Amino acid sequence: MTVTIVGSQLGDEGKGGVVDLYGDATDVVARYQGGDNAGHTVVHDGEKYKLSLVPSGAVRGKIGVLGNGCVVNPETLFAEIDKLRERGLEPDVRVAQRAHAILPYHRVLDGIEEDEKADLAAGTTGRGIGPTYEDKMGRRGVRIGDLLDPEVLRDRLEYVVPQKRALAKDVFGVTLEGEAAEAFDIEHLFETYREYGERLAEENMAVDSGTFLQERIDAGQNVLLEGAQGTSIDIDHGVYPYVTSSNPTAGGAAVGTGLAPTVVGQGDIVGIVKAYLSRVGTGPLPTELGGVEGQTPNYDAAEGTTEADEELATYIRDEGGEYGTVTGRPRRVGWLDMPMLRHAARANGFTGLAINHIDVLAGLEEVNVGHSYDFDGEEVFTVPPTTEQWARCEANYRTFEGWPEVDWQAVADNGYESIPENARTYLEYIAAELDADLYAIGVGPGREETVVLESPYDDA
């Protein structure tokens, strides 16, 4: 069977920890979209592992698959694998031959184009994700399978590199020197990526993703499908253009792995919810507290927010460690946004919820939730279809009494009833609004700091 893990907000919901939570019952963990912009942290046996490309389950000895919907930087992939080996692990990672490879010129162009876009910038990590997906859709990409065939690889590079070089030099006026010159040098790219192809072949890493996964499902194994980022930065269903370049939503699990929608739909789809809101990047955020210079639209620390909001935002950011795993940038934070979650529940069809970080909000006198929006004088309960409309929304808040700081490890050990009553009221409100069962409650960063109510594998 399959279980699909989906971020319900703007990324950073704690998906890696939930993947790790279900790790014992999982045989294969497959990423179905995104690239090495998808930072996630997994704590296992007291050790913290920060990953950006290797699937989370790899630290638990599970087979990790990067599906055809991913874009893969081989340099990052092998660097992460080598670091895990240095720490005594032996990750088993497979890569779809239909996945597209990130090349150095993608990263160069990513930074240039982000600067050129100015106010339309999506807060990219500069890792070449968007330009690689652009080449994929433009039918000029280099796929992982191409790295295994030197003749095909050379043909692909000789076709695309002159175009990219002209774009950098003639359109953006870039002087190609040093590393920048190597990024557009066919011979350098050919030799480098041919060697990556040789290593992929030697380590038996390149696979036909759909066939590989379906064979394991047919053999009775459990396959967990892992999305990166979150629903509200989905290229189709998010706050466009402040979005990622792929589909983190559940529909992307089928397209990005090669499994049929009926196969994915027969399993559970678990929505991961952070108990408050956070994101890196610009765009509207109706429940935002305070702001982050360079990310919050029209942010002005002197006029745009109250001192109390700034202090509360800083408190939540520090308590929750709200700084990007990949970039280190401070994340914008805000109260939980229920219209955003209703939108995610409809787009994904959640069968269960894992709600993380209720411990971060402990100690506050009250906790607010954006229950609905005021949109041009009308109360609405989901996200409007355009970003410009969303920017005109003002949150209508519902206030909950806060809950105390407690021994969260004891809570995890003793079960759901030991969660403070006010926190349970908050959790049950979320579940009722989204019409989905509570599967797990995260009360700390480690897998053992989780209250498990139900496993999606219980009926397997």
C-alpha positions, 0 to 999 in steps of 0.5 A: 500500500501507499501513504502520501505525506503532504505539507498543508501550508507553505512548507516547513511543517515537519514532514520529515519527522512524520516520515521518520515516525512511520519509518518502522512500517515503511519499506520504501520512501519516495520523493515525488517532486522538488530538488535540493531546495527542500531542506528537512531535519530528521532526529534519529537515535539522538542524532540530527540529520539535515537533508536537502535531497536524500529522502528522509527514510534513508537515515532509518535504513529504508530504500529512498527513491527520487522519483521522476518528478524530482530535479536532481543535482548529482553533486548534492546527492553524492555529497549527502550520501557520502556524509551519511556514510561518514556518520556510519550509515549506508543509505540505499538511494535510487534515482528515476532515470526520467528525473531531470538533472540540475546543471551548473548553468541552472544555478547561475541563471537562477540567481540572475533571474531572481534579481531581474524579477525584483518584486515578483521574486519567489524567494528562491534558494538559488539552487537551479530548481526553477530553471531546471523545471523550465528546461523540462517543460521546454523539452531541452532538459538533461535527464538522469538516464542521459548521464548513463549514455555518453553519446546522448549526454553530449548531444543534449549538452551541445543542443542546450548549452549554447542557448544558455550561454547566449542567454547569460551573455547577450540577454543578462550581460553576464561576464563568463569567467572562472566558475561561471565560465565552467558552468557554460563549458560543454567539455567541462560539463560533459566530463563532470556529468559523465562521471556522475553517470558512471557512479550512478551505474556502478552503485545501481542507483538509476531505476524506472521509478514507476516500475520499481515502486509498483513491483514493491507494492505488488510484493506487499511492501509499504511505500511512503510518498513524500512531498517537499514544500507545501500546498500553498506554494504548489505551482498550480494551487499556490500563491502564484507567482510566489510558489515552487516550480512543481506540485507538492499536492497529492496529485503530484504523487502519482505524476512524480512517481509513475504510480497510478492515481488509483494506487495513490488514492487507495492509500492514506493521504496525511496532511502535515500541519504546523500549529502556527504558520511559517514560510520563507519568501515573499507574497501575502500572509494574512495572519502574519505576526510582525514581518521580515525585511526583504520578504514581507510585502511593504514591510516597514519595521517603524510603521508596518506592525506593532512592537507587540507583534514583533516581539511575539513573532521573534518569540515563536521564531526562536522557540520553533527554530524558524530559520531555513534548513538550506538557507538559514534565512529567518522565516516569516511567522503567523497564526494558524490560517484556517482558510489556507488549511481548508484549501489544502484539505480540498486539493489533497483529500486528507484522510488524516492529520499530523499536527506539529509544534504545539509545544512551541505555543505553550506558555502564551496567554492566548492563541489566535487562529485566522478562522475566515477572511474578510474579502472586500466586505464578504466573509470567505472560508477558503483562499481566493483563486488569485494572489491579488485577491488573497492580498486583499483578505484580512483575517477574522480571528478566533481566540483560544485560551493558551496552555502551559509549558509541561514535560512534553516527553512525559506527554508523548509517553502517556498519550493524548489525554495528557496533552493540556486540555486547552491544547486538545480543544485547539487540535480538535477544532482543526480536525473538525474544520478539516473533517479529518482524523488526528493521526499524530501530534508532534510535541518536540523535534524527535520521533519519540516526542510524538503522540500517536493516535493512529497509524495509516498502516494500521489496516494494512 
